[in-house]
Amino acid sequence: MPKRSTKGGATVAKVKKVVEELRPAIQGDGGDVSLVGVRDGVVKISFEGACTTCPISTVTLKMYVEETLKKRVPGITRVEAVG
C-alpha cells in the first residue's frame, strides 16, 4: 500500500486550508479549484469552470498553486491537475 504524505492528516488539513485560501483569486477569473488528494508529497487538484479551457491554467497550477503550497506546507513536492 502506498504511503500517505509525511504527516498524514495534518498535511492534508494544511493543504485543504491553503487551497481554500487560493480559491477566491481563481474564482475571480471565473474558475475554481478543489483538492482531490495528497499522497507522498504530491497534491492532486481539480480545476473547474473557466480553468478547464483556460490556456494559462498550467501557469496558475505551477506558479500560483504549486509554489504557494510548497512554501506553506512542508513536504509538498509537486501539484498535479487531474480530471
mmCIF file of the N, C-alpha and C atoms, coordinates in Angstrom:
data_MODEL
# 
_entry.id   MODEL 
# 
loop_
_atom_site.group_PDB 
_atom_site.id 
_atom_site.type_symbol 
_atom_site.label_atom_id 
_atom_site.label_alt_id 
_atom_site.label_comp_id 
_atom_site.label_asym_id 
_atom_site.label_entity_id 
_atom_site.label_seq_id 
_atom_site.pdbx_PDB_ins_code 
_atom_site.Cartn_x 
_atom_site.Cartn_y 
_atom_site.Cartn_z 
_atom_site.occupancy 
_atom_site.B_iso_or_equiv 
_atom_site.pdbx_formal_charge 
_atom_site.auth_seq_id 
_atom_site.auth_comp_id 
_atom_site.auth_asym_id 
_atom_site.auth_atom_id 
_atom_site.pdbx_PDB_model_num 
ATOM 1   N N  . MET A 1 1  ? 0.845   -1.175 0.000   1.00 0.00 ? 1  MET A N  1 
ATOM 2   C CA . MET A 1 1  ? 0.000   0.000  0.000   1.00 0.00 ? 1  MET A CA 1 
ATOM 3   C C  . MET A 1 1  ? 0.892   1.240  0.000   1.00 0.00 ? 1  MET A C  1 
ATOM 4   N N  . PRO A 1 2  ? 0.619   2.251  -0.888  1.00 0.00 ? 2  PRO A N  1 
ATOM 5   C CA . PRO A 1 2  ? 1.436   3.458  -0.926  1.00 0.00 ? 2  PRO A CA 1 
ATOM 6   C C  . PRO A 1 2  ? 1.312   4.257  0.358   1.00 0.00 ? 2  PRO A C  1 
ATOM 7   N N  . LYS A 1 3  ? 2.412   4.911  0.716   1.00 0.00 ? 3  LYS A N  1 
ATOM 8   C CA . LYS A 1 3  ? 2.414   5.746  1.919   1.00 0.00 ? 3  LYS A CA 1 
ATOM 9   C C  . LYS A 1 3  ? 1.657   7.033  1.677   1.00 0.00 ? 3  LYS A C  1 
ATOM 10  N N  . ARG A 1 4  ? 0.991   7.517  2.719   1.00 0.00 ? 4  ARG A N  1 
ATOM 11  C CA . ARG A 1 4  ? 0.370   8.833  2.655   1.00 0.00 ? 4  ARG A CA 1 
ATOM 12  C C  . ARG A 1 4  ? 1.463   9.852  2.877   1.00 0.00 ? 4  ARG A C  1 
ATOM 13  N N  . SER A 1 5  ? 1.137   11.116 2.695   1.00 0.00 ? 5  SER A N  1 
ATOM 14  C CA . SER A 1 5  ? 2.136   12.157 2.871   1.00 0.00 ? 5  SER A CA 1 
ATOM 15  C C  . SER A 1 5  ? 2.705   12.121 4.281   1.00 0.00 ? 5  SER A C  1 
ATOM 16  N N  . THR A 1 6  ? 3.865   12.719 4.439   1.00 0.00 ? 6  THR A N  1 
ATOM 17  C CA . THR A 1 6  ? 4.657   12.575 5.649   1.00 0.00 ? 6  THR A CA 1 
ATOM 18  C C  . THR A 1 6  ? 3.903   12.707 6.948   1.00 0.00 ? 6  THR A C  1 
ATOM 19  N N  . LYS A 1 7  ? 3.050   13.678 7.079   1.00 0.00 ? 7  LYS A N  1 
ATOM 20  C CA . LYS A 1 7  ? 2.368   13.873 8.347   1.00 0.00 ? 7  LYS A CA 1 
ATOM 21  C C  . LYS A 1 7  ? 0.887   13.531 8.251   1.00 0.00 ? 7  LYS A C  1 
ATOM 22  N N  . GLY A 1 8  ? 0.538   12.721 7.282   1.00 0.00 ? 8  GLY A N  1 
ATOM 23  C CA . GLY A 1 8  ? -0.811  12.221 7.153   1.00 0.00 ? 8  GLY A CA 1 
ATOM 24  C C  . GLY A 1 8  ? -1.888  13.281 7.190   1.00 0.00 ? 8  GLY A C  1 
ATOM 25  N N  . GLY A 1 9  ? -2.807  13.128 8.148   1.00 0.00 ? 9  GLY A N  1 
ATOM 26  C CA . GLY A 1 9  ? -3.945  14.016 8.263   1.00 0.00 ? 9  GLY A CA 1 
ATOM 27  C C  . GLY A 1 9  ? -3.577  15.467 8.469   1.00 0.00 ? 9  GLY A C  1 
ATOM 28  N N  . ALA A 1 10 ? -2.496  15.722 9.199   1.00 0.00 ? 10 ALA A N  1 
ATOM 29  C CA . ALA A 1 10 ? -2.076  17.105 9.443   1.00 0.00 ? 10 ALA A CA 1 
ATOM 30  C C  . ALA A 1 10 ? -1.684  17.781 8.135   1.00 0.00 ? 10 ALA A C  1 
ATOM 31  N N  . THR A 1 11 ? -0.983  17.070 7.276   1.00 0.00 ? 11 THR A N  1 
ATOM 32  C CA . THR A 1 11 ? -0.593  17.626 5.986   1.00 0.00 ? 11 THR A CA 1 
ATOM 33  C C  . THR A 1 11 ? -1.817  17.871 5.123   1.00 0.00 ? 11 THR A C  1 
ATOM 34  N N  . VAL A 1 12 ? -2.730  16.926 5.074   1.00 0.00 ? 12 VAL A N  1 
ATOM 35  C CA . VAL A 1 12 ? -3.947  17.085 4.281   1.00 0.00 ? 12 VAL A CA 1 
ATOM 36  C C  . VAL A 1 12 ? -4.731  18.297 4.780   1.00 0.00 ? 12 VAL A C  1 
ATOM 37  N N  . ALA A 1 13 ? -4.844  18.463 6.081   1.00 0.00 ? 13 ALA A N  1 
ATOM 38  C CA . ALA A 1 13 ? -5.572  19.608 6.643   1.00 0.00 ? 13 ALA A CA 1 
ATOM 39  C C  . ALA A 1 13 ? -4.914  20.923 6.250   1.00 0.00 ? 13 ALA A C  1 
ATOM 40  N N  . LYS A 1 14 ? -3.587  20.975 6.272   1.00 0.00 ? 14 LYS A N  1 
ATOM 41  C CA . LYS A 1 14 ? -2.870  22.190 5.876   1.00 0.00 ? 14 LYS A CA 1 
ATOM 42  C C  . LYS A 1 14 ? -3.083  22.486 4.396   1.00 0.00 ? 14 LYS A C  1 
ATOM 43  N N  . VAL A 1 15 ? -3.010  21.449 3.568   1.00 0.00 ? 15 VAL A N  1 
ATOM 44  C CA . VAL A 1 15 ? -3.219  21.628 2.134   1.00 0.00 ? 15 VAL A CA 1 
ATOM 45  C C  . VAL A 1 15 ? -4.630  22.135 1.874   1.00 0.00 ? 15 VAL A C  1 
ATOM 46  N N  . LYS A 1 16 ? -5.627  21.539 2.531   1.00 0.00 ? 16 LYS A N  1 
ATOM 47  C CA . LYS A 1 16 ? -7.018  21.988 2.360   1.00 0.00 ? 16 LYS A CA 1 
ATOM 48  C C  . LYS A 1 16 ? -7.159  23.459 2.703   1.00 0.00 ? 16 LYS A C  1 
ATOM 49  N N  . LYS A 1 17 ? -6.540  23.859 3.793   1.00 0.00 ? 17 LYS A N  1 
ATOM 50  C CA . LYS A 1 17 ? -6.630  25.254 4.229   1.00 0.00 ? 17 LYS A CA 1 
ATOM 51  C C  . LYS A 1 17 ? -6.039  26.197 3.184   1.00 0.00 ? 17 LYS A C  1 
ATOM 52  N N  . VAL A 1 18 ? -4.872  25.860 2.663   1.00 0.00 ? 18 VAL A N  1 
ATOM 53  C CA . VAL A 1 18 ? -4.228  26.705 1.662   1.00 0.00 ? 18 VAL A CA 1 
ATOM 54  C C  . VAL A 1 18 ? -5.064  26.749 0.379   1.00 0.00 ? 18 VAL A C  1 
ATOM 55  N N  . VAL A 1 19 ? -5.567  25.617 -0.068  1.00 0.00 ? 19 VAL A N  1 
ATOM 56  C CA . VAL A 1 19 ? -6.394  25.582 -1.276  1.00 0.00 ? 19 VAL A CA 1 
ATOM 57  C C  . VAL A 1 19 ? -7.621  26.474 -1.091  1.00 0.00 ? 19 VAL A C  1 
ATOM 58  N N  . GLU A 1 20 ? -8.242  26.413 0.074   1.00 0.00 ? 20 GLU A N  1 
ATOM 59  C CA . GLU A 1 20 ? -9.413  27.267 0.344   1.00 0.00 ? 20 GLU A CA 1 
ATOM 60  C C  . GLU A 1 20 ? -9.033  28.748 0.291   1.00 0.00 ? 20 GLU A C  1 
ATOM 61  N N  . GLU A 1 21 ? -7.836  29.077 0.726   1.00 0.00 ? 21 GLU A N  1 
ATOM 62  C CA . GLU A 1 21 ? -7.377  30.469 0.691   1.00 0.00 ? 21 GLU A CA 1 
ATOM 63  C C  . GLU A 1 21 ? -7.068  30.929 -0.740  1.00 0.00 ? 21 GLU A C  1 
ATOM 64  N N  . LEU A 1 22 ? -6.688  30.003 -1.613  1.00 0.00 ? 22 LEU A N  1 
ATOM 65  C CA . LEU A 1 22 ? -6.379  30.340 -3.005  1.00 0.00 ? 22 LEU A CA 1 
ATOM 66  C C  . LEU A 1 22 ? -7.631  30.470 -3.869  1.00 0.00 ? 22 LEU A C  1 
ATOM 67  N N  . ARG A 1 23 ? -8.697  29.818 -3.474  1.00 0.00 ? 23 ARG A N  1 
ATOM 68  C CA . ARG A 1 23 ? -9.905  29.749 -4.298  1.00 0.00 ? 23 ARG A CA 1 
ATOM 69  C C  . ARG A 1 23 ? -10.485 31.105 -4.704  1.00 0.00 ? 23 ARG A C  1 
ATOM 70  N N  . PRO A 1 24 ? -10.579 32.090 -3.805  1.00 0.00 ? 24 PRO A N  1 
ATOM 71  C CA . PRO A 1 24 ? -11.201 33.361 -4.220  1.00 0.00 ? 24 PRO A CA 1 
ATOM 72  C C  . PRO A 1 24 ? -10.507 34.028 -5.413  1.00 0.00 ? 24 PRO A C  1 
ATOM 73  N N  . ALA A 1 25 ? -9.201  33.978 -5.471  1.00 0.00 ? 25 ALA A N  1 
ATOM 74  C CA . ALA A 1 25 ? -8.484  34.577 -6.602  1.00 0.00 ? 25 ALA A CA 1 
ATOM 75  C C  . ALA A 1 25 ? -8.804  33.832 -7.895  1.00 0.00 ? 25 ALA A C  1 
ATOM 76  N N  . ILE A 1 26 ? -8.878  32.530 -7.816  1.00 0.00 ? 26 ILE A N  1 
ATOM 77  C CA . ILE A 1 26 ? -9.189  31.719 -9.003  1.00 0.00 ? 26 ILE A CA 1 
ATOM 78  C C  . ILE A 1 26 ? -10.648 31.909 -9.399  1.00 0.00 ? 26 ILE A C  1 
ATOM 79  N N  . GLN A 1 27 ? -11.523 31.969 -8.421  1.00 0.00 ? 27 GLN A N  1 
ATOM 80  C CA . GLN A 1 27 ? -12.941 32.199 -8.696  1.00 0.00 ? 27 GLN A CA 1 
ATOM 81  C C  . GLN A 1 27 ? -13.168 33.574 -9.318  1.00 0.00 ? 27 GLN A C  1 
ATOM 82  N N  . GLY A 1 28 ? -12.329 34.539 -8.963  1.00 0.00 ? 28 GLY A N  1 
ATOM 83  C CA . GLY A 1 28 ? -12.444 35.883 -9.513  1.00 0.00 ? 28 GLY A CA 1 
ATOM 84  C C  . GLY A 1 28 ? -12.243 35.919 -11.020 1.00 0.00 ? 28 GLY A C  1 
ATOM 85  N N  . ASP A 1 29 ? -11.596 34.900 -11.565 1.00 0.00 ? 29 ASP A N  1 
ATOM 86  C CA . ASP A 1 29 ? -11.392 34.797 -13.011 1.00 0.00 ? 29 ASP A CA 1 
ATOM 87  C C  . ASP A 1 29 ? -12.372 33.806 -13.650 1.00 0.00 ? 29 ASP A C  1 
ATOM 88  N N  . GLY A 1 30 ? -13.393 33.394 -12.901 1.00 0.00 ? 30 GLY A N  1 
ATOM 89  C CA . GLY A 1 30 ? -14.411 32.517 -13.455 1.00 0.00 ? 30 GLY A CA 1 
ATOM 90  C C  . GLY A 1 30 ? -14.131 31.034 -13.322 1.00 0.00 ? 30 GLY A C  1 
ATOM 91  N N  . GLY A 1 31 ? -13.077 30.681 -12.609 1.00 0.00 ? 31 GLY A N  1 
ATOM 92  C CA . GLY A 1 31 ? -12.744 29.271 -12.441 1.00 0.00 ? 31 GLY A CA 1 
ATOM 93  C C  . GLY A 1 31 ? -12.912 28.834 -10.999 1.00 0.00 ? 31 GLY A C  1 
ATOM 94  N N  . ASP A 1 32 ? -12.395 27.704 -10.689 1.00 0.00 ? 32 ASP A N  1 
ATOM 95  C CA . ASP A 1 32 ? -12.397 27.191 -9.320  1.00 0.00 ? 32 ASP A CA 1 
ATOM 96  C C  . ASP A 1 32 ? -11.378 26.058 -9.243  1.00 0.00 ? 32 ASP A C  1 
ATOM 97  N N  . VAL A 1 33 ? -11.045 25.693 -8.023  1.00 0.00 ? 33 VAL A N  1 
ATOM 98  C CA . VAL A 1 33 ? -10.092 24.607 -7.795  1.00 0.00 ? 33 VAL A CA 1 
ATOM 99  C C  . VAL A 1 33 ? -10.554 23.838 -6.570  1.00 0.00 ? 33 VAL A C  1 
ATOM 100 N N  . SER A 1 34 ? -10.397 22.525 -6.608  1.00 0.00 ? 34 SER A N  1 
ATOM 101 C CA . SER A 1 34 ? -10.735 21.719 -5.435  1.00 0.00 ? 34 SER A CA 1 
ATOM 102 C C  . SER A 1 34 ? -9.647  20.670 -5.221  1.00 0.00 ? 34 SER A C  1 
ATOM 103 N N  . LEU A 1 35 ? -9.482  20.304 -3.973  1.00 0.00 ? 35 LEU A N  1 
ATOM 104 C CA . LEU A 1 35 ? -8.496  19.296 -3.602  1.00 0.00 ? 35 LEU A CA 1 
ATOM 105 C C  . LEU A 1 35 ? -9.046  17.906 -3.875  1.00 0.00 ? 35 LEU A C  1 
ATOM 106 N N  . VAL A 1 36 ? -8.256  17.098 -4.581  1.00 0.00 ? 36 VAL A N  1 
ATOM 107 C CA . VAL A 1 36 ? -8.635  15.714 -4.860  1.00 0.00 ? 36 VAL A CA 1 
ATOM 108 C C  . VAL A 1 36 ? -7.953  14.790 -3.863  1.00 0.00 ? 36 VAL A C  1 
ATOM 109 N N  . GLY A 1 37 ? -6.664  15.039 -3.578  1.00 0.00 ? 37 GLY A N  1 
ATOM 110 C CA . GLY A 1 37 ? -5.959  14.183 -2.638  1.00 0.00 ? 37 GLY A CA 1 
ATOM 111 C C  . GLY A 1 37 ? -4.511  14.590 -2.459  1.00 0.00 ? 37 GLY A C  1 
ATOM 112 N N  . VAL A 1 38 ? -3.887  13.983 -1.454  1.00 0.00 ? 38 VAL A N  1 
ATOM 113 C CA . VAL A 1 38 ? -2.478  14.212 -1.154  1.00 0.00 ? 38 VAL A CA 1 
ATOM 114 C C  . VAL A 1 38 ? -1.851  12.854 -0.861  1.00 0.00 ? 38 VAL A C  1 
ATOM 115 N N  . ARG A 1 39 ? -0.743  12.566 -1.553  1.00 0.00 ? 39 ARG A N  1 
ATOM 116 C CA . ARG A 1 39 ? -0.048  11.301 -1.311  1.00 0.00 ? 39 ARG A CA 1 
ATOM 117 C C  . ARG A 1 39 ? 1.428   11.469 -1.637  1.00 0.00 ? 39 ARG A C  1 
ATOM 118 N N  . ASP A 1 40 ? 2.270   11.075 -0.691  1.00 0.00 ? 40 ASP A N  1 
ATOM 119 C CA . ASP A 1 40 ? 3.720   11.087 -0.883  1.00 0.00 ? 40 ASP A CA 1 
ATOM 120 C C  . ASP A 1 40 ? 4.237   12.445 -1.345  1.00 0.00 ? 40 ASP A C  1 
ATOM 121 N N  . GLY A 1 41 ? 3.690   13.525 -0.798  1.00 0.00 ? 41 GLY A N  1 
ATOM 122 C CA . GLY A 1 41 ? 4.141   14.869 -1.139  1.00 0.00 ? 41 GLY A CA 1 
ATOM 123 C C  . GLY A 1 41 ? 3.568   15.438 -2.421  1.00 0.00 ? 41 GLY A C  1 
ATOM 124 N N  . VAL A 1 42 ? 2.711   14.670 -3.084  1.00 0.00 ? 42 VAL A N  1 
ATOM 125 C CA . VAL A 1 42 ? 2.092   15.122 -4.330  1.00 0.00 ? 42 VAL A CA 1 
ATOM 126 C C  . VAL A 1 42 ? 0.632   15.471 -4.062  1.00 0.00 ? 42 VAL A C  1 
ATOM 127 N N  . VAL A 1 43 ? 0.274   16.702 -4.412  1.00 0.00 ? 43 VAL A N  1 
ATOM 128 C CA . VAL A 1 43 ? -1.099  17.178 -4.241  1.00 0.00 ? 43 VAL A CA 1 
ATOM 129 C C  . VAL A 1 43 ? -1.797  17.060 -5.585  1.00 0.00 ? 43 VAL A C  1 
ATOM 130 N N  . LYS A 1 44 ? -2.995  16.501 -5.578  1.00 0.00 ? 44 LYS A N  1 
ATOM 131 C CA . LYS A 1 44 ? -3.803  16.419 -6.797  1.00 0.00 ? 44 LYS A CA 1 
ATOM 132 C C  . LYS A 1 44 ? -4.990  17.345 -6.627  1.00 0.00 ? 44 LYS A C  1 
ATOM 133 N N  . ILE A 1 45 ? -5.161  18.227 -7.620  1.00 0.00 ? 45 ILE A N  1 
ATOM 134 C CA . ILE A 1 45 ? -6.272  19.166 -7.597  1.00 0.00 ? 45 ILE A CA 1 
ATOM 135 C C  . ILE A 1 45 ? -7.089  19.020 -8.867  1.00 0.00 ? 45 ILE A C  1 
ATOM 136 N N  . SER A 1 46 ? -8.284  19.561 -8.826  1.00 0.00 ? 46 SER A N  1 
ATOM 137 C CA . SER A 1 46 ? -9.144  19.575 -9.993  1.00 0.00 ? 46 SER A CA 1 
ATOM 138 C C  . SER A 1 46 ? -9.517  21.027 -10.285 1.00 0.00 ? 46 SER A C  1 
ATOM 139 N N  . PHE A 1 47 ? -9.247  21.470 -11.510 1.00 0.00 ? 47 PHE A N  1 
ATOM 140 C CA . PHE A 1 47 ? -9.694  22.785 -11.943 1.00 0.00 ? 47 PHE A CA 1 
ATOM 141 C C  . PHE A 1 47 ? -11.109 22.670 -12.472 1.00 0.00 ? 47 PHE A C  1 
ATOM 142 N N  . GLU A 1 48 ? -11.895 23.710 -12.257 1.00 0.00 ? 48 GLU A N  1 
ATOM 143 C CA . GLU A 1 48 ? -13.288 23.719 -12.703 1.00 0.00 ? 48 GLU A CA 1 
ATOM 144 C C  . GLU A 1 48 ? -13.601 25.057 -13.364 1.00 0.00 ? 48 GLU A C  1 
ATOM 145 N N  . GLY A 1 49 ? -14.784 25.146 -13.952 1.00 0.00 ? 49 GLY A N  1 
ATOM 146 C CA . GLY A 1 49 ? -15.227 26.393 -14.570 1.00 0.00 ? 49 GLY A CA 1 
ATOM 147 C C  . GLY A 1 49 ? -14.308 26.829 -15.697 1.00 0.00 ? 49 GLY A C  1 
ATOM 148 N N  . ALA A 1 50 ? -14.030 28.133 -15.746 1.00 0.00 ? 50 ALA A N  1 
ATOM 149 C CA . ALA A 1 50 ? -13.214 28.703 -16.821 1.00 0.00 ? 50 ALA A CA 1 
ATOM 150 C C  . ALA A 1 50 ? -11.812 28.107 -16.867 1.00 0.00 ? 50 ALA A C  1 
ATOM 151 N N  . CYS A 1 51 ? -11.343 27.579 -15.750 1.00 0.00 ? 51 CYS A N  1 
ATOM 152 C CA . CYS A 1 51 ? -9.983  26.998 -15.716 1.00 0.00 ? 51 CYS A CA 1 
ATOM 153 C C  . CYS A 1 51 ? -9.843  25.789 -16.630 1.00 0.00 ? 51 CYS A C  1 
ATOM 154 N N  . THR A 1 52 ? -10.927 25.101 -16.895 1.00 0.00 ? 52 THR A N  1 
ATOM 155 C CA . THR A 1 52 ? -10.833 23.876 -17.702 1.00 0.00 ? 52 THR A CA 1 
ATOM 156 C C  . THR A 1 52 ? -10.489 24.164 -19.154 1.00 0.00 ? 52 THR A C  1 
ATOM 157 N N  . THR A 1 53 ? -10.785 25.376 -19.626 1.00 0.00 ? 53 THR A N  1 
ATOM 158 C CA . THR A 1 53 ? -10.465 25.719 -21.016 1.00 0.00 ? 53 THR A CA 1 
ATOM 159 C C  . THR A 1 53 ? -9.454  26.856 -21.120 1.00 0.00 ? 53 THR A C  1 
ATOM 160 N N  . CYS A 1 54 ? -8.950  27.319 -20.001 1.00 0.00 ? 54 CYS A N  1 
ATOM 161 C CA . CYS A 1 54 ? -8.030  28.454 -19.988 1.00 0.00 ? 54 CYS A CA 1 
ATOM 162 C C  . CYS A 1 54 ? -6.640  28.033 -20.461 1.00 0.00 ? 54 CYS A C  1 
ATOM 163 N N  . PRO A 1 55 ? -6.072  28.749 -21.422 1.00 0.00 ? 55 PRO A N  1 
ATOM 164 C CA . PRO A 1 55 ? -4.745  28.384 -21.914 1.00 0.00 ? 55 PRO A CA 1 
ATOM 165 C C  . PRO A 1 55 ? -3.618  28.619 -20.907 1.00 0.00 ? 55 PRO A C  1 
ATOM 166 N N  . ILE A 1 56 ? -3.856  29.415 -19.865 1.00 0.00 ? 56 ILE A N  1 
ATOM 167 C CA . ILE A 1 56 ? -2.789  29.634 -18.883 1.00 0.00 ? 56 ILE A CA 1 
ATOM 168 C C  . ILE A 1 56 ? -3.047  28.914 -17.560 1.00 0.00 ? 56 ILE A C  1 
ATOM 169 N N  . SER A 1 57 ? -3.938  27.924 -17.571 1.00 0.00 ? 57 SER A N  1 
ATOM 170 C CA . SER A 1 57 ? -4.197  27.190 -16.330 1.00 0.00 ? 57 SER A CA 1 
ATOM 171 C C  . SER A 1 57 ? -2.953  26.451 -15.844 1.00 0.00 ? 57 SER A C  1 
ATOM 172 N N  . THR A 1 58 ? -2.063  26.054 -16.752 1.00 0.00 ? 58 THR A N  1 
ATOM 173 C CA . THR A 1 58 ? -0.824  25.404 -16.313 1.00 0.00 ? 58 THR A CA 1 
ATOM 174 C C  . THR A 1 58 ? 0.078   26.392 -15.578 1.00 0.00 ? 58 THR A C  1 
ATOM 175 N N  . VAL A 1 59 ? 0.039   27.660 -15.975 1.00 0.00 ? 59 VAL A N  1 
ATOM 176 C CA . VAL A 1 59 ? 0.800   28.690 -15.263 1.00 0.00 ? 59 VAL A CA 1 
ATOM 177 C C  . VAL A 1 59 ? 0.204   28.886 -13.878 1.00 0.00 ? 59 VAL A C  1 
ATOM 178 N N  . THR A 1 60 ? -1.114  28.935 -13.794 1.00 0.00 ? 60 THR A N  1 
ATOM 179 C CA . THR A 1 60 ? -1.792  29.054 -12.499 1.00 0.00 ? 60 THR A CA 1 
ATOM 180 C C  . THR A 1 60 ? -1.430  27.876 -11.615 1.00 0.00 ? 60 THR A C  1 
ATOM 181 N N  . LEU A 1 61 ? -1.415  26.687 -12.186 1.00 0.00 ? 61 LEU A N  1 
ATOM 182 C CA . LEU A 1 61 ? -1.078  25.479 -11.440 1.00 0.00 ? 61 LEU A CA 1 
ATOM 183 C C  . LEU A 1 61 ? 0.333   25.561 -10.872 1.00 0.00 ? 61 LEU A C  1 
ATOM 184 N N  . LYS A 1 62 ? 1.309   25.824 -11.713 1.00 0.00 ? 62 LYS A N  1 
ATOM 185 C CA . LYS A 1 62 ? 2.711   25.784 -11.286 1.00 0.00 ? 62 LYS A CA 1 
ATOM 186 C C  . LYS A 1 62 ? 3.151   27.026 -10.520 1.00 0.00 ? 62 LYS A C  1 
ATOM 187 N N  . MET A 1 63 ? 2.816   28.203 -11.023 1.00 0.00 ? 63 MET A N  1 
ATOM 188 C CA . MET A 1 63 ? 3.338   29.438 -10.446 1.00 0.00 ? 63 MET A CA 1 
ATOM 189 C C  . MET A 1 63 ? 2.513   29.963 -9.267  1.00 0.00 ? 63 MET A C  1 
ATOM 190 N N  . TYR A 1 64 ? 1.274   29.553 -9.163  1.00 0.00 ? 64 TYR A N  1 
ATOM 191 C CA . TYR A 1 64 ? 0.430   30.052 -8.076  1.00 0.00 ? 64 TYR A CA 1 
ATOM 192 C C  . TYR A 1 64 ? 0.119   28.947 -7.069  1.00 0.00 ? 64 TYR A C  1 
ATOM 193 N N  . VAL A 1 65 ? -0.559  27.910 -7.516  1.00 0.00 ? 65 VAL A N  1 
ATOM 194 C CA . VAL A 1 65 ? -0.994  26.855 -6.604  1.00 0.00 ? 65 VAL A CA 1 
ATOM 195 C C  . VAL A 1 65 ? 0.209   26.070 -6.069  1.00 0.00 ? 65 VAL A C  1 
ATOM 196 N N  . GLU A 1 66 ? 1.033   25.538 -6.951  1.00 0.00 ? 66 GLU A N  1 
ATOM 197 C CA . GLU A 1 66 ? 2.159   24.709 -6.519  1.00 0.00 ? 66 GLU A CA 1 
ATOM 198 C C  . GLU A 1 66 ? 3.165   25.505 -5.684  1.00 0.00 ? 66 GLU A C  1 
ATOM 199 N N  . GLU A 1 67 ? 3.553   26.680 -6.139  1.00 0.00 ? 67 GLU A N  1 
ATOM 200 C CA . GLU A 1 67 ? 4.537   27.468 -5.397  1.00 0.00 ? 67 GLU A CA 1 
ATOM 201 C C  . GLU A 1 67 ? 4.019   27.839 -4.010  1.00 0.00 ? 67 GLU A C  1 
ATOM 202 N N  . THR A 1 68 ? 2.751   28.207 -3.913  1.00 0.00 ? 68 THR A N  1 
ATOM 203 C CA . THR A 1 68 ? 2.172   28.561 -2.615  1.00 0.00 ? 68 THR A CA 1 
ATOM 204 C C  . THR A 1 68 ? 2.151   27.357 -1.684  1.00 0.00 ? 68 THR A C  1 
ATOM 205 N N  . LEU A 1 69 ? 1.720   26.213 -2.194  1.00 0.00 ? 69 LEU A N  1 
ATOM 206 C CA . LEU A 1 69 ? 1.665   25.011 -1.354  1.00 0.00 ? 69 LEU A CA 1 
ATOM 207 C C  . LEU A 1 69 ? 3.059   24.571 -0.909  1.00 0.00 ? 69 LEU A C  1 
ATOM 208 N N  . LYS A 1 70 ? 4.037   24.628 -1.800  1.00 0.00 ? 70 LYS A N  1 
ATOM 209 C CA . LYS A 1 70 ? 5.405   24.233 -1.434  1.00 0.00 ? 70 LYS A CA 1 
ATOM 210 C C  . LYS A 1 70 ? 5.967   25.141 -0.337  1.00 0.00 ? 70 LYS A C  1 
ATOM 211 N N  . LYS A 1 71 ? 5.654   26.426 -0.403  1.00 0.00 ? 71 LYS A N  1 
ATOM 212 C CA . LYS A 1 71 ? 6.144   27.376 0.596   1.00 0.00 ? 71 LYS A CA 1 
ATOM 213 C C  . LYS A 1 71 ? 5.458   27.209 1.942   1.00 0.00 ? 71 LYS A C  1 
ATOM 214 N N  . ARG A 1 72 ? 4.191   26.854 1.927   1.00 0.00 ? 72 ARG A N  1 
ATOM 215 C CA . ARG A 1 72 ? 3.412   26.875 3.158   1.00 0.00 ? 72 ARG A CA 1 
ATOM 216 C C  . ARG A 1 72 ? 3.173   25.520 3.811   1.00 0.00 ? 72 ARG A C  1 
ATOM 217 N N  . VAL A 1 73 ? 3.395   24.437 3.070   1.00 0.00 ? 73 VAL A N  1 
ATOM 218 C CA . VAL A 1 73 ? 3.151   23.102 3.632   1.00 0.00 ? 73 VAL A CA 1 
ATOM 219 C C  . VAL A 1 73 ? 4.410   22.254 3.456   1.00 0.00 ? 73 VAL A C  1 
ATOM 220 N N  . PRO A 1 74 ? 5.126   21.998 4.545   1.00 0.00 ? 74 PRO A N  1 
ATOM 221 C CA . PRO A 1 74 ? 6.347   21.183 4.461   1.00 0.00 ? 74 PRO A CA 1 
ATOM 222 C C  . PRO A 1 74 ? 6.060   19.803 3.862   1.00 0.00 ? 74 PRO A C  1 
ATOM 223 N N  . GLY A 1 75 ? 6.950   19.355 2.996   1.00 0.00 ? 75 GLY A N  1 
ATOM 224 C CA . GLY A 1 75 ? 6.827   18.021 2.422   1.00 0.00 ? 75 GLY A CA 1 
ATOM 225 C C  . GLY A 1 75 ? 6.142   17.966 1.079   1.00 0.00 ? 75 GLY A C  1 
ATOM 226 N N  . ILE A 1 76 ? 5.515   19.058 0.644   1.00 0.00 ? 76 ILE A N  1 
ATOM 227 C CA . ILE A 1 76 ? 4.864   19.062 -0.659  1.00 0.00 ? 76 ILE A CA 1 
ATOM 228 C C  . ILE A 1 76 ? 5.951   19.248 -1.723  1.00 0.00 ? 76 ILE A C  1 
ATOM 229 N N  . THR A 1 77 ? 5.966   18.341 -2.703  1.00 0.00 ? 77 THR A N  1 
ATOM 230 C CA . THR A 1 77 ? 6.991   18.384 -3.748  1.00 0.00 ? 77 THR A CA 1 
ATOM 231 C C  . THR A 1 77 ? 6.436   18.729 -5.107  1.00 0.00 ? 77 THR A C  1 
ATOM 232 N N  . ARG A 1 78 ? 5.140   18.473 -5.321  1.00 0.00 ? 78 ARG A N  1 
ATOM 233 C CA . ARG A 1 78 ? 4.547   18.685 -6.644  1.00 0.00 ? 78 ARG A CA 1 
ATOM 234 C C  . ARG A 1 78 ? 3.035   18.811 -6.526  1.00 0.00 ? 78 ARG A C  1 
ATOM 235 N N  . VAL A 1 79 ? 2.446   19.544 -7.474  1.00 0.00 ? 79 VAL A N  1 
ATOM 236 C CA . VAL A 1 79 ? 0.990   19.634 -7.574  1.00 0.00 ? 79 VAL A CA 1 
ATOM 237 C C  . VAL A 1 79 ? 0.611   19.249 -8.996  1.00 0.00 ? 79 VAL A C  1 
ATOM 238 N N  . GLU A 1 80 ? -0.386  18.377 -9.115  1.00 0.00 ? 80 GLU A N  1 
ATOM 239 C CA . GLU A 1 80 ? -0.849  17.911 -10.432 1.00 0.00 ? 80 GLU A CA 1 
ATOM 240 C C  . GLU A 1 80 ? -2.333  18.188 -10.567 1.00 0.00 ? 80 GLU A C  1 
ATOM 241 N N  . ALA A 1 81 ? -2.735  18.604 -11.755 1.00 0.00 ? 81 ALA A N  1 
ATOM 242 C CA . ALA A 1 81 ? -4.157  18.758 -12.059 1.00 0.00 ? 81 ALA A CA 1 
ATOM 243 C C  . ALA A 1 81 ? -4.671  17.439 -12.619 1.00 0.00 ? 81 ALA A C  1 
ATOM 244 N N  . VAL A 1 82 ? -5.815  17.014 -12.145 1.00 0.00 ? 82 VAL A N  1 
ATOM 245 C CA . VAL A 1 82 ? -6.444  15.781 -12.622 1.00 0.00 ? 82 VAL A CA 1 
ATOM 246 C C  . VAL A 1 82 ? -7.848  16.088 -13.119 1.00 0.00 ? 82 VAL A C  1 
ATOM 247 N N  . GLY A 1 83 ? -8.351  15.190 -13.963 1.00 0.00 ? 83 GLY A N  1 
ATOM 248 C CA . GLY A 1 83 ? -9.721  15.318 -14.425 1.00 0.00 ? 83 GLY A CA 1 
ATOM 249 C C  . GLY A 1 83 ? -9.889  16.408 -15.345 1.00 0.00 ? 83 GLY A C  1 
# 
